[in-house]
Amino acid sequence: MALDNSPELLIQLVASLNEPHVLIDQSYVIRFANDAYLQLHNHSGIDSVVGQTCYAVSHGYSLPCDQSGESCPLSMSRESGTRERVVHIHRRAENDLYESIDLTPLKNKRGDIVFFLERLQPLQHFSPNSQREGLTGRSPMFLKMLDHLHRVAPTDTTVLIEGESGTGKELVARAIHDSSKRSLKPFITVDCTALPEALIESELFGHEKGAFTGAYALKRGLVEEADGGTLFLDEIGDIPIGLQAKLLRFLESGTYRRVGSNQLRHANVRLLSATHRPLKKLVENGEFRNDLYYRISTFPLSVPSLRERRDDLPVLITSLLRRIESGITYRVSDQALKLLNAYSFPGNIRELKNILERSVLLCDGKTIKPCHLSIDLASVSQNNERQVDALGRTFKPDEEIGVLLSLGLTKRQIAMKLGVSERTVYRILRSLQ
C-alpha cells in the first residue's frame, strides 16, 4: 500500500486495531489516534490530540523528547530506518503511566519514511507515581532497567539480576514473575545466604524420610513447590561449589532427585537469580562453575544503585513514607532533601527506608528536618568532595562549613563532622561575616 499525505486506508486500518495506536508524521504531529488510545489516556475526542505534537500530548514538553532529556523513538527510528522500542512515562489527568512504546516507520514506494505508527502498551504492575508497594521511579537508569524487564518478562528466559545490596533485586524478580505467563503459579524465593551448606540441597530438592539424621518425615523441596511457576535464587553466588553441579543438571534437564532417593523427578520452573557479588571474578577464582554461570546469565539485568538514580529520591521518599504505618502523612523539608541528595547511600533503598523510619520516630510534627536524619555526615562530605574534586577544586574549612550549612546541617552537627568544638564553628562563621 503506497502512502501519501492523505492516508485514508491507513487511518481506517489504525481505527480497527484493538490496541492503542497513534499515527505521527515526520514533524512529530499526530495525524490520527484510535479509540483505544483516546480511552487509555482519557482524551475527550480525537480533536483534542490531532494536529498537536506527540511530545506535547504525551509529556507536556515544548521540545521533542530527545531534546528534553529522554529517549525519543521517533528520532531513533528516523535515523535507523527501523522499528524502535522504549519505555516512557506518559501523563494522564489522574496519574502518570509507564508505557512500552513500539514505533514502526511507514515508507512509500520510493522507500522514504512518510509516517510513524506507534503502538502503546501500558505496564500493568508498575507506576511512576508514589505507591505503597512495587517498583517506582522516573530516572533514565530506572526506565532503561524497566524496558529490559518488560522485554524479558513474557519469556521463559533465565535472568541474572545484578546489583548492590539494598537496590531491590527481589522486587525486580517479583515484577518479572507478575508480568509473565506464570504469574498465577507459585513464586518461590530461596535465600542462599540463609541456608546452612549441609541443608541447602535438602531445601532445594527435598528429602525422603530417614535420608539423614533428623529426617523424620518426607519433605518436598522448594523446586517441587515452584513447579509451573518461578524459582528465585537470591544471592546465588553463595551456593556451595558441590551443589552447583546438581543445580546445573536440574536447569539443563528439568530433573532432580530428593536426598535419599534414586527416583528422578521433574519440575517445570523458570529460574531467576540475583547476586551482589562479581560472579565473573568468582568463576576466575574457581569459586563458581563456569558452565553454571553461562546457564544462569542468559539475560543479565542490572539494577541501578540509588546513587545512579538520585532523580528518583522524591518519589521514593514519598512511596516509602506511605508504607510506614503511622497514621500521619509526613513530608521531607527542602533542606532535609538537599542533605539526602548529598548522601552516598551505601545501603541503597533499604538504607533510605531505615533512615526514614528512624526519622518518623524522631519527628514530633509532620515535617522531617535535617536534625531528624540519622546519617553518616562524613559520607555526605565525601560525596560533596568527590563532586568538587571532579572540577579540580578542594574544600577549605570555611568553604566546607558553608556547604554543610547549605545542606541544612545544624552548627552542632557540623562541629561533630569536622571534629571541632561548636564554638570554633561559630568563630569561623563570624570571621566570614
N, C-alpha and C positions, 0 to 999 in steps of 0.2 A: 504494500500500500504506500503510494507516494504521499509525502506530506507537503502541504503548502501553508500559507498563512491563514487559511480557513479550514481547519481540520475537522469538519463536521462528523465524519465517520469515526475519527479517533475520539472525539468527545462522546459520541454515543457508546463507544466501547468502554471508556472510562466510567461513564454513568452506570453501566450494567454491572460493574465489579462490586463484589460484596465487601471487600476490604477497603479501608480509607486510601484514596489516591488523589493526587493533585497534579495538574499539568502546568508546567512552568516553561517560559520561553528563555531565550539567551540573556535577556536583560533582568532576570530574576522575577519577572512579573508573572503572577498567577493568571492563567488563561481559563482554567476550569477546575472545579473541585466536585467530587461526587457526594452523594448524600451521606455516606458513611463517614467521610472526612468532616463534613459540616456538623454531624451529630456528635462525633467524638470530641470536637473542640468547641462545642456549644455555640456555633455561629448561627445567627438568626436566619440567614439565607445566603444564596450564592453571591448576591450583590455586595455582601459585606467583605468578601475576600477577592473576587475577580477584579483585576486592574491594580491590585496592591502588590508590593514585593513580598516574596516568601519570608524574607528575614524580618520584615516589619510585622507581618501577621503572626509568625511563629514565636518570635523573640522580643518584639518591640524595639528592634535595632534600627538605626538610621543608615547603617552600612552593612554590606554583606558579612556573613559570619566570620570568614577568614580575615576580615579587617576589624573584627570586634572581639578577637581573642578566642575564637572557636574554629574547629574544622568545618569546612564547607564542602559538602558532597558535590554540589553543582560545579564549583570551580575545579575540584579534583577530577570530576568526570569530563569536564571540558578539556582539561589538559591531557588526560589519559585516553579519552575517547571510548572508555568502557564503563561498565556498571561499578558503582561505588556504594559502600555501606558504612554508616557511622551510627553512634548513639548520641542523641541530642536531648536537651531539656526544652520542651515546648510549653509555653504559658497557656493557662486557661483561666477563666474568670474565677473559679472557686479554688483551684490549686494547680500547681505545675505538674508536668507529666514527663517521665522518661519514655522516649520512643526510639525504636530502631528504624533508621531511615535507609531505604533501599532505592537508590536512584539510578534509572536507566536512560542513557541518551537515545533519542529517536532521530534517525537520519533520513534524508531524502534520497532520491535515486543517484545523485552525484556523490553521496557519502558524506554530505555536510550535516552537522548536527543542527536540527531545527528546534526541537523541543526536548524537555526532560520529563520523564514520568516518574513521580515519586510515590512510593508505597510506604505507609506509616504503620508500624506495629507497636502498640503500647506494651511496655514491660510490666507484667501484672504484679510481680512480687517486690517491687522497689518503688521508692518515692523520693524525689529530690527535696521534699518538704520535711520538717521535723516530725518524727514519729516515735511511737513507743517501742518499736522493735524492728529488726531487719536492718538492711544496708541503706545508707543515705549519704549524699554528697553531691557536689557540683563542680569540683575542680577538674581540670583536664586529665590529670593522672587517674582520678577515680573513674571518670567517664570512659577512658581507654580500657581500664580493667573491666568495667561493666560491659563494654562492647565485646570483649573477648569472652566474658562469661556467657553472654547471650548467644554467641556463636556456637559454643561447645555444649551448652546445657541440653539441647534437644537430642544429642547423640549419645552413644554409649562409650565414647572415647574416655580412656583413662586420663585423669587430670592430676598433675602435681601442683599443689598450691604452695607458693613460696612467699615468705615474708617474715619480718621480725616478730618477736613475741608481742602480743597485745594488739596486733593490727586487725584482728577479726577474721582469721582464716577459717574458723569453724562456721561463722556466719556465711562466708562465701561458699563453703561446701554445702551448707543447708540451702542456700539460694539456688545452687546448681541443681540439687535434688528436687526442690519445689518447682523448678522451671522445666523439669524433664518429664518424659513419658512414664517414669517410675514414681511420680510424685505421690500416688495413692498407696504405694508399697512402703515397707519399713525403711527408715534411715537410721542406721546403727553406727554409733561412734565408738572407736577403740582408742583410748588414751594410752599410747605405747610407753609413755614415761611412768605411768602409774602401776603397771603390772610387773611383778617380780619375774625375772627371767625363767624361773622354774615353772611358772604358771601360765605364761603368755600363750604357749601352744595349746594348752587345755582351754583357755578362754576363747581363743580364735576358732579352734576346730572341735571342741568338746571332748568328753572322755566317757569311757564305759565304767560301769560300777566295778570297783576293785582294781582299776587300772594302776593305781598307786596308793600309797598310804594316805588315808583321809578321803579317798574317792568312794564315799559310802553310797552314792546313787549315780545313775546315769545323768550326764549334763549335756545339754545341747550347746554348741558353740555359737559365737556371735556371727560367724559366716553362715551358719544354718538359719539363725534368726533373721539375717538380712536377705534371705533368698527372695528373688524377684525385685529387690529394691537396691539400695545403695549402702556400701560399706565404706566408712570414712576412717582411715588410719591416721590419727593425729600424731605428729612427731614420729613419722616412720623411720627417721634416721636413728632412732633409739632401739629398733628391733635387733635382737641378738643375731650375729652373723650366722649361727647354726640354724636358726629358724627361717632365714631369708630364702634358703633353697626350697623349703616346703611351701612358702608363700608364693615363690615364683612358679612352682609346679601347679599350684592351685590357679593362679592367674592365667596360665597357658592352657590348662586342660579343663578348668572348672570343677576338678575333682579333688577330694581330700579324704583323710581317714581320721576318725576320732582317736584320741590317745587310748591305747589298749585294744584297738580293733584292727582287723585286716580288711574290713569291708569298705570298698570305695563308695563314697557318697558324692552327690553332685549338687552344686548350688549355682544359681544364675544371679550374679551380683555385678553392679557397676562399682569399680574401685575409684575412690577419691583419696588422695594422700596429701598430707601437709607437713612442712618442716620449716624450722628457722635456721637449720644447720646447712652448711655448704656441702651438699651431697657429692658433688664432683670431687671435692677435696677428700671426702671420706672414701670415695672409690680409689683415688690415688694412693691413699694410705692403707688400703686393704681392709677398711672397716665396713665397707658396704659393697655388695656384689655389683659388678659392672652390668651383668645381664639384667638384674632386677631393676637397676637404675633406669636403663633404657626402656624397660617394660612399663614402669610406672610414670615416666615423664613424656608420654606421647604428646601431651599438650600442657606445657608449663604455664602457669598463671601466676603472675606476680602481683601481690597485694601491696600497695604503696604504704610507706610509713606515714605517720602523722606529720613529720617534718616535710614530706614531699607534697602534702595536701593541706597546707595551712589555710588556704581559702575556705576549707570546709569547717574550720573551727566554730563559726557562729551557728551553723545548722546542727553540728554535732553536739555543741553545748546545749542548745535548746532541746534536742532529742533526748540527751542523757538526763537533763533536769526533769523532763516529763516522765522518765522511767523511775525516778526516785519518789516512792510513795510517801509524801509528806503532808499532803493536803493543802500545800501552799504553792503558788506559782512564783518561782524565783526568776530573777534576771541577773545578768552579769554587767557590772558597770563598765563604762568605756575604758577606764584606767586598768581595771582587772583584766579586760580582754586584751589590752595592749601588753600587759605583763605575760599573759598566757601565750600571746603571739611570739614573744621573745624567748619562750622556754623551749628547750630541745626535745622534751618528751621521750626519754629513752624507753619508757614503758608503753608508749603509743596510746591508743584509745583506752586501753584498760587502765592506764595511769591517769588519763584525763577523767575517767569515770570515778576513780578513787578520790582524786583531788576535789571534784565537785561534791561527792558525798560528804567528805570532811567539811567542806565549806558550808554546806547546808546546816550541819550540826553547829558550826561556829557562828553562823549568821543569825542575829536576833530579829532582823527585819526581813524584807523581801528582795533586797539588792545585795549581791555578793560583791565585796570590795577587795582590793589588794590585800588588806590585813587578814582576810579570811582564807587566803590561798596558802596552803602548806606546801610550798615547792622549794627546790634547791636553788637558792639565789645565785650560787656560784655557776650553775648551769645557765641561768639567764644571762649572766655577764659574759661567759664564754661564748654563748651563741652570738651576742652582740659584737664581741671582739672579732669573731670569725668574719662577720659581715663587714666590719670596718677594715680588717686586715686585707680583705679582697680588694679594697680600694686603695691599699697602700698606706693606711693611717693606723696610728696606735693611740690608745687611751692614756691620758694623764689623769691623776686622781680627781682633779676638779672636773674634768670632762666626764669621767665615769660617774661621778655623783650626779651631774646634770642628766645623764642618760637614765640612771636609775630613778631619779625623781620623775622624769617624763613617763616612766613605765608605771608610776603610781606607788612606788615603794615609800614607806614611811622613813623618817630620818633614823629611827631605831633599827629598822631592817637594813638600811644602807650601812650603818655603823657595824652591824654584825657581819654583813657581807665583806666589808673592807678590812675587818679585823682591827678597827679603831674605836675610840670612845665616841659616844653621841656628841659630846662637847666638841670634839675635833671636826665632826661633820658640820656643826653649826659655825665653827670658826672659819672653815673653808668657804661656806656659803656667804658669810658676812664679807669675806675678802673679795668675793666676786661682785658684790653689790656696788 
